[in-house]
Amino acid sequence: MTGVRDIDVPSTTHRERLRRTVRLLHAAVLTLFALAVLVSLVRGESTAYVVSHLALVAGLLLVAVLTLVRGERADHLVLLLPLAATTVLPPFREAGDVSAGLAVNAVLLTAVRTLSLPRCALVIGVTVAAHASLRGILDGGLTVVEVADPYLLSVTNIAVAGIIVATLERSTAALDAAAARSAERTLAVLRRESADRAVDGARRVLHDDVLTALRAVADPSEAAGAPPSERLVAACRTAVASVEALDADDDPAATATLADLLADVVRTSPVPLAVSVAAQDASVPETVLEPEVAAAATRALRELLRNVERHAGTAPGGPAPARLHVELEPGWVRLHVEDDGPGIPPGRAEGFGLATSVRGSVAAVGGRVEVSSPPPGRGTGTVVTVAVPSSPPAPPVTPSDGTDGPDAVALPFVGHAFLSLLAVGAVRPLAVAALLPLSAFWTFAAVVTLPGADRPVLGAVLLLALLAVVALVGVRLVAGEPSRRWVVAVGSALVGLQVAGLALLPPGGMLDLRSWSIGLVAVPQIVLCFVLPVRWGLGLVGSQVTVVVAGWLVDPSLSSGALPVNSLNAVTTPALLTALLGVRLRRNTAEAESEQRRAAAASAALVRLTVQSEAHSQHLEHTRRVIVPWLRDVAGQAAPLSGGQREEARLLALEARDDLYAPGFHTARLRRAVTDFRRRGGTVDVRPGFDDEARREEAAARLGGLLPLLSPPCRVTLTAYDDGAGGVRTVVTPPPPPTVDLGLVSGERVERDAYLMVITSADPDHPQEGP
């Protein structure tokens, strides 16, 4: 199939783009884990320590590379689970060693991204239980703090990451759906426009031939009391023949081969037509055209031949002849229509007929039209070339991925099920939702560690202050987008609280959950980075990194001299990752809104085109049923035209507008009332939406009764609204004088002011009391 199928409608690639982004972030997180383990090698206690940590680094980097190359796959767990198991061995259990937690995090992250919800829960449970049990056996038991760090922290972080990514995937699926709806409606508009081009020739006939005949009948220059002139009779017969030729176009699939097409065009040509074929093209009888291509070519040739009849002049004994020359090229058929008329003046090749019924309909099936005339002084005539494709349609694509066909849509969470049912859609509510599990974990860590702290009261005050900031951030995000001044104030408060937390830390406090204040300060920062512009988020992250590094430099004993990897990771990695995901989610939201607006515009255009098409169809039907028999009678009568016939022709010519034939508004009485109103300077606008017969009849009755009471210039607008009872609203601008009797019927009410008058009917929100 050609034509509409070749229209370039943007495909929905957002989901694949998101997959690539998440895959890159997954690999980046594994790489950061490997770098964090690598940093711990500076301690270099023993050969076994160095070798074991290098093996863990190599394993994490290998999985990161595989994730980039192969995508997120469950079989990567075959590499990660043994790596995580090795971190229970003595070389990984030194104070401050982050390797165990990072290895467990790598397992949980991969499980969340690649397994269904039941399997994901099973893998997480077994991994955490087995790892903790082995540590407990080797260490003679685990304290609550040792259970919380790294296991509970890992599960909490991965849970939040799962919620955010699942929501992002859900958002992307919604964006793809919106893009698909927009593309579908845009394609429907294009199909409707393509279909409308098929009737542009009919519009041309109604515009040129029928109107010409009606105006000829109404022309007062016709001699009174004399029989119809030859000019008038010829105009009437041409109009009748043109409409009858349109009826022959109604079966677009009637012509299947090029030979049939040519024979049909010759049979219906209004002018003598000589057909020739290029000598080397002996395959014309076997050339098969697709139905819509044959229909477009047939309509184009008929319109071109009608143009020859109208504009090329006459020859002895009848209209001027035309020539049709056929050339076959690989994949194309070229049809050259030639005449000996005056030619087309420069700049006039885009006339109504050529621009719509010829160029438009041919372009809709993938063809093209070329027009040429000899330069002035070098002869006369016009050559119009219509080139249409002759290749057979491409075979349908058979999907190889197990889907049901081209309309099958992949599920948004294939290969990723963790907490997808809990994900929420908007950015700010999602950010607030992420506050809860993170704040709960760090509050738990504070409650567990504060009893053994040197200054528990001050620690409790710091905890309450941090929770107050977290709550403030959540409330502010629910209320709306924060301002820059508010962000600066909160960022400054977080810096002050971070400094206070570092001041309360004991030696070695950065190496375990006693650094809960660092983690809790990072919570509102993570959330703010998710909703704020990236540059603002980088400012927040930079300020926290500066404070943590400065605290470590001032007092290296806080981490027993080692680089505080855990603390730096807490204030950097989650915030930067959520910032990137937040950017993607905000873009998804903006693009989805844009697609929705595009779809709405396409829907409105489709409604407009549908109404116009229906109006034209009814206009054409009215012409066939009423005007053509009337013109045939005029052309065949020998008696002089009467004054009534001239008046009838004048009114029929005035009525020749498509909007007067909108569904439900095509009675002769109403058309004449609208025509008379417009002739006196008024405007009538019937909006789309009158899709049921009762409402159309009511609107037609209201309009027909109202127009004779109004004094143009004024505008009358009829609108259908859905009130459950088929309401009609009529607006008159400016309003008529209050003394005019509008003839309201039961169920109608009128409201007016100095600028307009509104008549409504069947509106349940306004109880009716009769006229």
ZATORVO-683559 format. One line per 3 residues: number of its first residue (from 1); for each residue x negated, y, z negated of C-alpha. Coordinates in steps of 0.05 Angstrom, whole numbers. Example, Ala and Ser with C-alpha at 12.3 -4.5 7.8 and 13.67 -1.06 7.14 Angstrom:
REM residues 2
1 = -246 -90 -156 | -273 -21 -143
END
This chain:
REM residues 771
1 = 0 0 0 | -25 70 16 | -5 140 -2
4 = 17 146 -74 | -27 89 -98 | -87 129 -73
7 = -70 191 -114 | -125 203 -164 | -92 197 -232
10 = -144 201 -289 | -154 135 -323 | -152 128 -398
13 = -225 116 -419 | -221 144 -489 | -220 76 -523
16 = -282 53 -487 | -316 118 -504 | -299 108 -577
19 = -325 37 -575 | -391 62 -549 | -393 116 -603
22 = -377 68 -660 | -427 17 -633 | -481 71 -632
25 = -464 92 -703 | -465 20 -727 | -534 10 -697
28 = -556 77 -727 | -533 56 -797 | -571 -10 -791
31 = -633 28 -768 | -627 76 -827 | -622 15 -874
34 = -686 -12 -842 | -722 55 -851 | -700 59 -924
37 = -729 -11 -936 | -792 10 -899 | -801 70 -944
40 = -803 25 -1005 | -865 -8 -976 | -907 51 -1000
43 = -905 18 -1068 | -941 -44 -1039 | -944 -85 -1104
46 = -963 -151 -1070 | -971 -187 -1005 | -906 -225 -1017
49 = -870 -158 -1030 | -897 -128 -964 | -883 -190 -922
52 = -812 -200 -949 | -793 -128 -938 | -823 -126 -868
55 = -782 -188 -851 | -719 -153 -875 | -737 -91 -835
58 = -748 -133 -772 | -682 -169 -782 | -642 -105 -790
61 = -675 -73 -730 | -662 -136 -688 | -588 -134 -706
64 = -586 -59 -690 | -615 -71 -621 | -567 -129 -609
67 = -509 -85 -629 | -530 -32 -579 | -540 -83 -523
70 = -486 -134 -536 | -436 -94 -576 | -408 -109 -646
73 = -404 -185 -651 | -388 -232 -708 | -446 -278 -691
76 = -493 -224 -716 | -473 -247 -785 | -513 -310 -772
79 = -576 -266 -777 | -552 -219 -831 | -526 -270 -882
82 = -594 -305 -891 | -628 -237 -896 | -580 -216 -951
85 = -592 -283 -987 | -667 -272 -988 | -659 -206 -1027
88 = -644 -246 -1091 | -716 -269 -1091 | -765 -237 -1140
91 = -800 -190 -1090 | -734 -153 -1081 | -716 -146 -1154
94 = -765 -93 -1174 | -737 -32 -1209 | -712 19 -1159
97 = -714 -29 -1100 | -655 -13 -1054 | -664 -73 -1008
100 = -611 -117 -1039 | -557 -65 -1034 | -575 -46 -963
103 = -574 -119 -940 | -506 -130 -972 | -481 -66 -940
106 = -504 -91 -871 | -466 -156 -880 | -403 -121 -903
109 = -406 -69 -847 | -413 -122 -793 | -357 -164 -823
112 = -310 -105 -826 | -324 -87 -753 | -320 -157 -723
115 = -273 -202 -763 | -198 -206 -774 | -172 -183 -841
118 = -168 -253 -874 | -237 -274 -850 | -266 -206 -868
121 = -240 -212 -939 | -267 -283 -943 | -337 -264 -919
124 = -340 -203 -966 | -316 -244 -1026 | -363 -302 -1013
127 = -423 -257 -999 | -414 -214 -1061 | -399 -274 -1106
130 = -456 -316 -1080 | -506 -259 -1083 | -485 -238 -1153
133 = -485 -310 -1178 | -556 -323 -1152 | -581 -259 -1184
136 = -546 -278 -1249 | -577 -347 -1249 | -647 -321 -1234
139 = -642 -262 -1284 | -604 -299 -1339 | -540 -259 -1328
142 = -518 -191 -1301 | -493 -129 -1337 | -433 -89 -1315
145 = -479 -37 -1284 | -516 -90 -1245 | -450 -116 -1218
148 = -426 -47 -1199 | -491 -30 -1164 | -497 -54 -1110
151 = -434 -96 -1101 | -377 -51 -1122 | -410 9 -1090
154 = -420 -29 -1025 | -348 -51 -1022 | -323 20 -1037
157 = -367 53 -984 | -349 1 -931 | -275 7 -949
160 = -276 82 -937 | -315 73 -873 | -265 21 -850
163 = -207 67 -864 | -239 124 -825 | -259 83 -765
166 = -193 46 -764 | -157 113 -763 | -202 138 -708
169 = -186 76 -667 | -112 87 -681 | -119 159 -660
172 = -155 138 -596 | -101 87 -581 | -49 142 -589
175 = -90 187 -543 | -94 132 -491 | -19 122 -497
178 = -7 197 -488 | -54 198 -429 | -19 138 -399
181 = 49 172 -408 | 22 235 -377 | -8 197 -318
184 = 56 157 -309 | 100 220 -308 | 51 257 -263
187 = 52 198 -216 | 128 198 -218 | 127 272 -198
190 = 79 257 -142 | 123 199 -119 | 183 245 -120
193 = 145 298 -81 | 123 246 -32 | 194 221 -24
196 = 219 292 -16 | 170 303 41 | 208 248 78
199 = 270 293 79 | 234 357 96 | 253 344 168
202 = 326 342 146 | 317 408 111 | 288 436 174
205 = 347 412 214 | 395 444 164 | 354 507 163
208 = 343 515 237 | 392 476 280 | 455 476 237
211 = 447 548 214 | 432 570 285 | 496 538 310
214 = 538 568 254 | 510 637 266 | 522 629 340
217 = 595 614 327 | 601 673 279 | 563 720 326
220 = 610 778 344 | 573 787 410 | 610 726 437
223 = 661 753 486 | 729 757 453 | 783 716 487
226 = 732 677 530 | 714 603 523 | 651 587 484
229 = 588 607 521 | 537 556 545 | 489 582 493
232 = 539 570 437 | 557 501 463 | 484 482 470
235 = 469 505 399 | 527 464 371 | 508 402 410
238 = 435 409 389 | 455 414 316 | 500 352 322
241 = 446 312 357 | 394 333 305 | 437 310 247
244 = 453 245 283 | 378 235 294 | 367 243 219
247 = 414 185 209 | 368 143 251 | 311 160 203
250 = 348 131 143 | 316 62 150 | 241 75 141
253 = 224 2 143 | 258 -10 210 | 192 -1 248
256 = 140 -53 231 | 93 -52 291 | 63 5 329
259 = 97 -18 393 | 165 -16 358 | 150 53 331
262 = 133 80 400 | 195 49 431 | 239 79 376
265 = 208 148 384 | 218 146 460 | 290 123 451
268 = 308 180 403 | 265 235 434 | 304 299 449
271 = 257 315 507 | 228 272 564 | 169 234 535
274 = 112 200 572 | 71 150 531 | 0 131 547
277 = -50 86 512 | -126 91 514 | -152 40 564
280 = -194 2 514 | -136 -5 464 | -99 -67 487
283 = -78 -87 416 | -20 -38 407 | 34 -93 405
286 = -4 -129 349 | -19 -67 307 | 23 -71 244
289 = 36 -10 200 | 58 -11 129 | 132 10 122
292 = 119 77 89 | 64 93 140 | 110 75 198
295 = 165 117 167 | 120 178 157 | 92 172 228
298 = 161 165 257 | 188 225 220 | 127 266 239
301 = 134 249 313 | 208 264 314 | 197 331 281
304 = 141 348 331 | 186 329 389 | 242 372 360
307 = 192 429 357 | 177 417 431 | 251 422 446
310 = 258 486 407 | 195 523 428 | 164 494 491
313 = 216 523 538 | 254 487 593 | 239 452 659
316 = 283 443 720 | 340 399 699 | 330 401 624
319 = 281 410 566 | 207 414 578 | 173 346 575
322 = 122 322 525 | 66 270 526 | 46 221 473
325 = -24 191 477 | -44 134 431 | -114 117 408
328 = -134 60 361 | -195 65 316 | -219 17 263
331 = -168 26 207 | -132 84 241 | -80 101 293
334 = -85 169 326 | -22 196 360 | -31 258 403
337 = 33 298 420 | 21 347 477 | 67 399 510
340 = 60 455 561 | 94 508 519 | 66 576 499
343 = 22 546 445 | 17 564 372 | -12 633 357
346 = -73 634 312 | -54 631 239 | 14 601 253
349 = -4 527 252 | 19 522 180 | 92 537 198
352 = 149 508 159 | 157 445 200 | 83 430 206
355 = 68 446 133 | 123 403 103 | 157 350 144
358 = 94 336 185 | 32 351 145 | 63 335 78
361 = 94 268 96 | 32 245 133 | -15 266 77
364 = 28 228 28 | 9 162 61 | -64 179 68
367 = -62 208 138 | -79 276 168 | -53 324 220
370 = -94 368 268 | -66 424 311 | -99 456 371
373 = -80 504 427 | -122 532 484 | -153 600 471
376 = -114 660 500 | -123 663 575 | -144 591 583
379 = -77 557 594 | -18 540 551 | 8 483 509
382 = -4 452 442 | -35 386 420 | -17 359 351
385 = -54 297 329 | -24 252 275 | -74 202 246
388 = -47 148 200 | -81 87 168 | -69 19 199
391 = -108 -24 150 | -68 -77 112 | -56 -65 38
394 = -110 -88 -10 | -93 -152 -47 | -71 -143 -119
397 = -127 -146 -170 | -123 -208 -213 | -146 -195 -284
400 = -202 -240 -307 | -198 -223 -381 | -135 -261 -398
403 = -88 -202 -395 | -22 -205 -361 | -37 -157 -305
406 = -54 -84 -291 | -2 -59 -341 | -28 -100 -399
409 = -57 -57 -454 | -109 -83 -503 | -90 -79 -576
412 = -125 -21 -611 | -156 -63 -667 | -180 -125 -630
415 = -243 -147 -667 | -230 -98 -724 | -176 -109 -775
418 = -202 -81 -841 | -150 -36 -874 | -122 -16 -807
421 = -51 -18 -835 | -70 32 -889 | -99 82 -840
424 = -65 150 -833 | -65 193 -773 | -81 266 -788
427 = -152 289 -805 | -138 325 -870 | -93 272 -901
430 = -145 220 -882 | -199 261 -916 | -158 266 -979
433 = -145 191 -978 | -221 180 -975 | -229 220 -1039
436 = -193 169 -1082 | -236 105 -1076 | -302 143 -1077
439 = -282 186 -1137 | -256 124 -1173 | -321 86 -1165
442 = -366 143 -1188 | -320 158 -1246 | -325 84 -1266
445 = -401 89 -1262 | -400 150 -1307 | -355 117 -1358
448 = -399 56 -1360 | -465 93 -1367 | -447 153 -1410
451 = -443 116 -1477 | -518 100 -1471 | -538 170 -1448
454 = -579 218 -1489 | -527 273 -1484 | -460 239 -1472
457 = -417 300 -1490 | -451 344 -1438 | -446 286 -1389
460 = -371 281 -1402 | -363 356 -1391 | -401 350 -1325
463 = -356 291 -1304 | -293 332 -1317 | -321 391 -1279
466 = -338 348 -1219 | -270 315 -1220 | -239 384 -1222
469 = -278 404 -1159 | -257 339 -1125 | -184 353 -1142
472 = -191 425 -1118 | -218 401 -1051 | -162 351 -1043
475 = -108 403 -1059 | -139 454 -1013 | -143 405 -955
478 = -70 386 -963 | -51 460 -961 | -89 474 -896
481 = -156 487 -864 | -206 519 -914 | -237 587 -899
484 = -311 599 -893 | -312 639 -958 | -277 581 -995
487 = -328 531 -967 | -386 575 -989 | -356 580 -1059
490 = -346 505 -1065 | -415 490 -1036 | -447 537 -1088
493 = -408 504 -1144 | -432 435 -1120 | -504 459 -1119
496 = -497 484 -1191 | -465 419 -1214 | -519 379 -1179
499 = -573 418 -1215 | -537 406 -1282 | -532 331 -1267
502 = -606 326 -1251 | -622 362 -1316 | -583 310 -1355
505 = -617 250 -1320 | -665 209 -1362 | -731 181 -1333
508 = -715 129 -1280 | -643 153 -1276 | -645 162 -1201
511 = -657 88 -1191 | -589 63 -1216 | -518 84 -1232
514 = -541 134 -1284 | -546 180 -1224 | -470 179 -1218
517 = -469 255 -1216 | -508 255 -1150 | -457 206 -1120
520 = -397 245 -1147 | -424 311 -1120 | -430 277 -1052
523 = -356 257 -1051 | -326 326 -1036 | -384 339 -990
526 = -369 276 -950 | -296 296 -944 | -311 368 -925
529 = -360 345 -872 | -303 304 -842 | -258 364 -831
532 = -305 423 -823 | -345 445 -761 | -411 408 -757
535 = -454 469 -772 | -417 481 -837 | -425 408 -856
538 = -500 411 -841 | -504 470 -888 | -472 431 -945
541 = -517 370 -932 | -579 413 -928 | -565 447 -995
544 = -555 380 -1031 | -618 349 -1000 | -658 410 -1022
547 = -633 404 -1094 | -647 329 -1098 | -717 334 -1068
550 = -733 394 -1112 | -710 357 -1175 | -753 298 -1157
553 = -813 342 -1143 | -805 379 -1208 | -797 314 -1248
556 = -822 252 -1210 | -805 210 -1271 | -732 213 -1252
559 = -747 159 -1200 | -808 129 -1235 | -852 163 -1183
562 = -819 129 -1124 | -782 166 -1069 | -709 171 -1090
565 = -681 135 -1029 | -614 119 -1060 | -601 190 -1082
568 = -621 219 -1014 | -579 167 -978 | -519 185 -1021
571 = -520 259 -1001 | -539 250 -928 | -519 187 -891
574 = -444 184 -908 | -434 258 -897 | -469 260 -830
577 = -432 198 -805 | -364 225 -827 | -381 292 -794
580 = -391 257 -727 | -328 215 -735 | -289 277 -755
583 = -311 313 -691 | -286 254 -650 | -220 251 -687
586 = -207 325 -679 | -223 320 -605 | -175 261 -600
589 = -121 302 -633 | -132 362 -587 | -134 318 -525
592 = -71 281 -547 | -35 347 -555 | -59 369 -487
595 = -35 304 -456 | 33 312 -490 | 39 382 -461
598 = 19 356 -393 | 70 299 -398 | 124 348 -419
601 = 108 393 -360 | 110 333 -313 | 177 311 -342
604 = 206 380 -332 | 179 381 -260 | 209 312 -248
607 = 277 336 -273 | 273 397 -228 | 253 356 -167
610 = 307 305 -181 | 361 358 -186 | 335 391 -122
613 = 334 324 -86 | 405 308 -109 | 428 377 -87
616 = 396 368 -19 | 427 299 -11 | 496 326 -26
619 = 484 385 20 | 464 338 76 | 524 293 62
622 = 570 354 64 | 539 374 131 | 551 305 160
625 = 622 300 133 | 647 371 145 | 602 414 188
628 = 581 364 242 | 653 345 261 | 671 419 260
631 = 613 437 306 | 630 378 352 | 701 404 358
634 = 676 474 374 | 628 448 427 | 684 408 460
637 = 739 460 460 | 756 500 522 | 799 551 487
640 = 769 617 462 | 743 619 391 | 793 646 341
643 = 779 696 286 | 791 641 235 | 737 598 267
646 = 687 656 266 | 702 669 192 | 696 595 177
649 = 627 593 211 | 605 655 172 | 625 624 105
652 = 593 557 122 | 528 593 139 | 529 631 73
655 = 541 565 36 | 479 533 66 | 438 534 2
658 = 418 470 -35 | 435 496 -104 | 508 503 -84
661 = 509 428 -76 | 483 411 -145 | 517 349 -173
664 = 587 367 -195 | 587 436 -164 | 602 420 -92
667 = 675 436 -83 | 692 483 -26 | 728 531 -73
670 = 669 537 -121 | 618 545 -65 | 657 601 -35
673 = 665 635 -102 | 590 632 -115 | 575 654 -44
676 = 621 714 -50 | 591 731 -119 | 520 728 -91
679 = 539 769 -30 | 562 824 -78 | 494 824 -113
682 = 506 775 -170 | 462 716 -192 | 485 646 -211
685 = 437 598 -245 | 460 527 -261 | 407 494 -305
688 = 392 419 -299 | 426 373 -349 | 498 365 -325
691 = 491 290 -320 | 561 267 -337 | 624 279 -296
694 = 667 309 -351 | 615 362 -367 | 605 378 -294
697 = 679 387 -284 | 684 432 -346 | 624 474 -323
700 = 652 480 -253 | 719 501 -279 | 689 553 -325
703 = 644 581 -270 | 700 582 -218 | 747 618 -265
706 = 695 668 -290 | 663 693 -226 | 724 731 -198
709 = 729 769 -264 | 657 796 -262 | 629 857 -228
712 = 559 847 -199 | 503 859 -208 | 501 811 -266
715 = 473 741 -280 | 512 680 -300 | 473 621 -330
718 = 504 553 -345 | 468 506 -392 | 486 437 -416
721 = 467 420 -488 | 471 355 -526 | 519 364 -583
724 = 551 295 -581 | 611 320 -543 | 583 347 -478
727 = 576 421 -494 | 571 476 -442 | 541 544 -455
730 = 555 602 -407 | 513 665 -413 | 532 730 -376
733 = 482 787 -374 | 503 842 -380 | 571 826 -410
736 = 637 848 -377 | 679 900 -412 | 717 874 -474
739 = 782 888 -439 | 770 833 -387 | 814 772 -401
742 = 765 713 -397 | 820 661 -397 | 789 620 -454
745 = 819 552 -465 | 824 511 -529 | 755 491 -554
748 = 719 552 -526 | 692 610 -566 | 658 674 -544
751 = 603 716 -577 | 580 781 -548 | 538 842 -561
754 = 515 901 -519 | 467 859 -478 | 500 792 -465
757 = 561 748 -474 | 558 674 -492 | 616 626 -482
760 = 608 558 -516 | 652 497 -516 | 655 433 -558
763 = 602 457 -607 | 612 420 -674 | 572 473 -711
766 = 626 525 -696 | 697 504 -714 | 744 522 -659
769 = 810 559 -669 | 832 563 -597 | 829 621 -549
END
